[in-house]
């Protein structure tokens, strides 16, 4: 947020190069934050999917074993 405020001040003072740099810094910070957030979301979904698959596999094995015992 500080970058945006400085950019506005630089624009008001007719300093285009400083304005450009502050806007660039603000955009860079936003993109970095968005990428970090997305990485966390992807990592969380990967672990969540693995846990779901392992649980389903264990449940399938137990239900299959139960049916075999009943037939004997």
C-alpha positions in Angstrom: 0.0 0.0 0.0 2.9 2.3 0.7 4.0 1.9 -2.9 0.7 3.2 -4.2 0.8 6.2 -1.8 4.3 7.1 -2.9 3.2 6.6 -6.6 0.4 9.1 -6.1 2.7 11.6 -4.4 5.2 11.2 -7.3 2.5 11.7 -9.8 1.3 14.9 -8.0 4.9 16.2 -8.0 5.4 15.4 -11.7 8.0 12.7 -11.2 7.1 10.2 -13.9 10.1 7.9 -13.4 9.5 7.6 -9.6 5.8 7.1 -10.3 6.6 4.3 -12.7 9.0 2.6 -10.3 6.5 2.7 -7.4 3.7 1.3 -9.6 6.0 -1.4 -10.8 6.9 -2.3 -7.2 3.3 -2.4 -6.1 2.4 -4.7 -9.0 5.4 -6.9 -8.3 4.4 -7.3 -4.7 0.8 -8.2 -5.7 1.9 -10.9 -8.2 4.4 -12.4 -5.6 1.6 -12.6 -3.0 -0.8 -14.2 -5.5 1.8 -16.8 -6.5 2.6 -17.7 -2.9 -1.1 -18.1 -2.2 -1.6 -20.3 -5.2 1.4 -22.5 -4.3 -0.1 -23.0 -0.8 -3.5 -23.9 -2.4 -2.0 -26.4 -4.8 0.1 -28.0 -2.0 -3.0 -28.3 0.2 -5.0 -29.9 -2.5 -2.3 -32.4 -3.3 -2.1 -33.6 0.3 -5.9 -33.6 0.6 -6.3 -35.7 -2.6 -3.6 -38.2 -1.4 -5.4 -38.7 2.0 -8.7 -39.3 0.2 -7.2 -41.9 -2.1 -5.5 -43.7 0.7 -8.7 -43.8 2.8 -10.7 -45.1 -0.1 -8.1 -47.8 -0.8 -8.1 -49.0 2.8 -11.9 -49.0 2.9 -12.0 -51.0 -0.3 -9.6 -53.6 1.0 -11.5 -54.0 4.3 -14.9 -54.4 2.5 -13.4 -56.9 0.0 -11.9 -58.9 2.8 -15.2 -59.0 4.7 -17.0 -60.4 1.6 -14.4 -63.2 1.2 -14.8 -64.3 4.8 -18.5 -64.5 4.5 -18.3 -66.8 1.5 -16.1 -69.3 3.4 
